[in-house]
Amino acid sequence: MKQKNYILVLGAGGNIGGKVAQELLNRGAQVGVMGRSRSRLAQFEGKAEILEGDFNDDAFLHQALQKASSVYLTVPDDAFADVSTTAQRLAHLLQNTAVTHIVNISNSIVKKSGKPTKLVALEEELNKNLPQHLLHLRCGNFFENLNWGLHTPYLPNLKLPYISSYEVACIAAQHLQQQGFTGKQVEAILGERDYSMAELAAAAGVTYQQLPYTPENSHFYKPFNDGDFEVEPRPENYKPGTDKRFSLEYFLKHDLQVSFV
Ligand SMILES: NC(=O)c1ccc[n+]([C@@H]2O[C@H](COP(=O)([O-])OP(=O)(O)OC[C@H]3O[C@@H](n4cnc5c(N)ncnc54)[C@H](OP(=O)(O)O)[C@@H]3O)[C@@H](O)[C@H]2O)c1
């Protein structure tokens, strides 16, 4: 059943998954792209195997995992209620498949309000339950978050790591194809440097306005503003990629979808 170099990309209709799949195709890999809607996978018609279905459907996911030797894993939000159950379910569905290597998307914000963030909690459960080689990519905030709105409750001068989704995708694709990692590993992908919202707004040509908390968002923003969070440290020898698509300037010019002026 195993087809060497067949790589399954979960969430391929999304921001990172779509770029991972495209990068793998550019490198000549055989790719399966998975998502709930064929129309959101249309860019891969005729280039990759399209697997239309839901992550939460056991039979579908088990079938989708059969041929792959590497898997790009992004666990959807609706599977986070109990990360332990999700990890056990994945371990069960991966049994008797050819999958040896998994690259899992994670978060550079490792703790908030004294607790591991959900993606880091998931890492631990995956490490406990899965026999495969696992690499967790602890990513900084994606530049794409700016498309949700540039004015937020973040303090104007609070700095956080920001990263291009192209850079994350290139790194993920390389690992998926090369299968050079063993055991359970973590890699920080933090971008060139940290940015404050005031800096990001200035780069987009506007003055940042800090918004008040709402009842819905205060649990997300307040721990940041109170300093009650932990970020994966930038390794001393950290070298950000140099491709021009990896820069903030490229994002602002090509992928910013909203006007802030
Ligand atoms: N934003 C950040 O700053 C940041 C930083 C670090 C890590 N992350 C993490 O990175 C991950 C990926 O982010 P992204 O920007 O690529 O997200 P995204 O654009 O929302 O993509 C997620 C994909 O998952 C698919 N999906 C959702 N529910 C599904 C289900 N039940 N079954 C099958 N597919 C499902 C969606 O496709 P369909 O709707 O077509 O099925 C979508 O294409 C997330 O886990 C996020 O938490 C984000």
The ligand as an SDF file (V2000), in Angstrom:
LIG
                    3D

 48 52  0  0  0  0  0  0  0  0999 V2000
   -3.0440   32.3420   13.1530 N   0  0  0  0  0  0  0  0  0  0  0  0
   -1.9260   32.2220   13.8200 C   0  0  0  0  0  0  0  0  0  0  0  0
   -1.2700   33.2180   14.1400 O   0  0  0  0  0  0  0  0  0  0  0  0
   -1.4220   30.8780   14.2230 C   0  0  0  0  0  0  0  0  0  0  0  0
   -0.1840   30.7830   14.8640 C   0  0  0  0  0  0  0  0  0  0  0  0
    0.2880   29.5120   15.2040 C   0  0  0  0  0  0  0  0  0  0  0  0
   -0.4630   28.3850   14.8930 C   0  0  0  0  0  0  0  0  0  0  0  0
   -1.6810   28.5350   14.2770 N   0  0  0  0  0  0  0  0  0  0  0  0
   -2.4510   27.3200   13.9440 C   0  0  0  0  0  0  0  0  0  0  0  0
   -2.2520   26.9770   12.5980 O   0  0  0  0  0  0  0  0  0  0  0  0
   -3.2850   26.0920   12.1750 C   0  0  0  0  0  0  0  0  0  0  0  0
   -3.6680   26.3180   10.7300 C   0  0  0  0  0  0  0  0  0  0  0  0
   -3.9500   27.6620   10.5100 O   0  0  0  0  0  0  0  0  0  0  0  0
   -4.4850   28.1700    9.1010 P   0  0  0  0  0  0  0  0  0  0  0  0
   -4.3220   29.6440    9.0920 O   0  0  0  0  0  0  0  0  0  0  0  0
   -3.9370   27.3640    7.9820 O   0  0  0  0  0  0  0  0  0  0  0  0
   -6.0520   27.8370    9.3000 O   0  0  0  0  0  0  0  0  0  0  0  0
   -7.2070   27.8410    8.2340 P   0  0  0  0  0  0  0  0  0  0  0  0
   -6.8680   28.7220    7.0770 O   0  0  0  0  0  0  0  0  0  0  0  0
   -8.4770   28.0920    8.9680 O   0  0  0  0  0  0  0  0  0  0  0  0
   -7.2100   26.3450    7.6990 O   0  0  0  0  0  0  0  0  0  0  0  0
   -7.7020   25.2780    8.4400 C   0  0  0  0  0  0  0  0  0  0  0  0
   -8.2370   24.2500    7.4590 C   0  0  0  0  0  0  0  0  0  0  0  0
   -8.7780   23.1470    8.1750 O   0  0  0  0  0  0  0  0  0  0  0  0
   -9.9180   22.6750    7.4680 C   0  0  0  0  0  0  0  0  0  0  0  0
  -10.8730   22.1420    8.4250 N   0  0  0  0  0  0  0  0  0  0  0  0
  -11.4940   22.7890    9.4420 C   0  0  0  0  0  0  0  0  0  0  0  0
  -12.3020   21.9520   10.0800 N   0  0  0  0  0  0  0  0  0  0  0  0
  -12.1880   20.7510    9.4520 C   0  0  0  0  0  0  0  0  0  0  0  0
  -12.7800   19.4800    9.6470 C   0  0  0  0  0  0  0  0  0  0  0  0
  -13.6570   19.2530   10.6400 N   0  0  0  0  0  0  0  0  0  0  0  0
  -12.4310   18.4820    8.8170 N   0  0  0  0  0  0  0  0  0  0  0  0
  -11.5490   18.6660    7.8090 C   0  0  0  0  0  0  0  0  0  0  0  0
  -10.9480   19.8450    7.5750 N   0  0  0  0  0  0  0  0  0  0  0  0
  -11.2820   20.8660    8.3910 C   0  0  0  0  0  0  0  0  0  0  0  0
  -10.5130   23.8670    6.7590 C   0  0  0  0  0  0  0  0  0  0  0  0
  -10.8880   23.4820    5.4430 O   0  0  0  0  0  0  0  0  0  0  0  0
  -12.3890   23.2320    5.0050 P   0  0  0  0  0  0  0  0  0  0  0  0
  -13.2190   24.2750    5.7020 O   0  0  0  0  0  0  0  0  0  0  0  0
  -12.3600   23.3420    3.5200 O   0  0  0  0  0  0  0  0  0  0  0  0
  -12.6680   21.8610    5.4760 O   0  0  0  0  0  0  0  0  0  0  0  0
   -9.3420   24.8020    6.5820 C   0  0  0  0  0  0  0  0  0  0  0  0
   -8.8990   24.7390    5.2470 O   0  0  0  0  0  0  0  0  0  0  0  0
   -4.3960   26.2570   13.1960 C   0  0  0  0  0  0  0  0  0  0  0  0
   -4.3840   25.0990   14.0210 O   0  0  0  0  0  0  0  0  0  0  0  0
   -3.9570   27.4470   14.0140 C   0  0  0  0  0  0  0  0  0  0  0  0
   -4.4080   27.3760   15.3580 O   0  0  0  0  0  0  0  0  0  0  0  0
   -2.1570   29.7510   13.9180 C   0  0  0  0  0  0  0  0  0  0  0  0
  1  2  1  0
  2  3  2  0
  2  4  1  0
  4  5  1  0
  4 48  2  0
  5  6  2  0
  6  7  1  0
  7  8  2  0
  8  9  1  0
  8 48  1  0
  9 10  1  0
  9 46  1  0
 10 11  1  0
 11 12  1  0
 11 44  1  0
 12 13  1  0
 13 14  1  0
 14 15  2  0
 14 16  1  0
 14 17  1  0
 17 18  1  0
 18 19  2  0
 18 20  1  0
 18 21  1  0
 21 22  1  0
 22 23  1  0
 23 24  1  0
 23 42  1  0
 24 25  1  0
 25 26  1  0
 25 36  1  0
 26 27  1  0
 26 35  1  0
 27 28  2  0
 28 29  1  0
 29 30  1  0
 29 35  2  0
 30 31  1  0
 30 32  2  0
 32 33  1  0
 33 34  2  0
 34 35  1  0
 36 37  1  0
 36 42  1  0
 37 38  1  0
 38 39  2  0
 38 40  1  0
 38 41  1  0
 42 43  1  0
 44 45  1  0
 44 46  1  0
 46 47  1  0
M  CHG  2   8   1  16  -1
M  END
$$$$
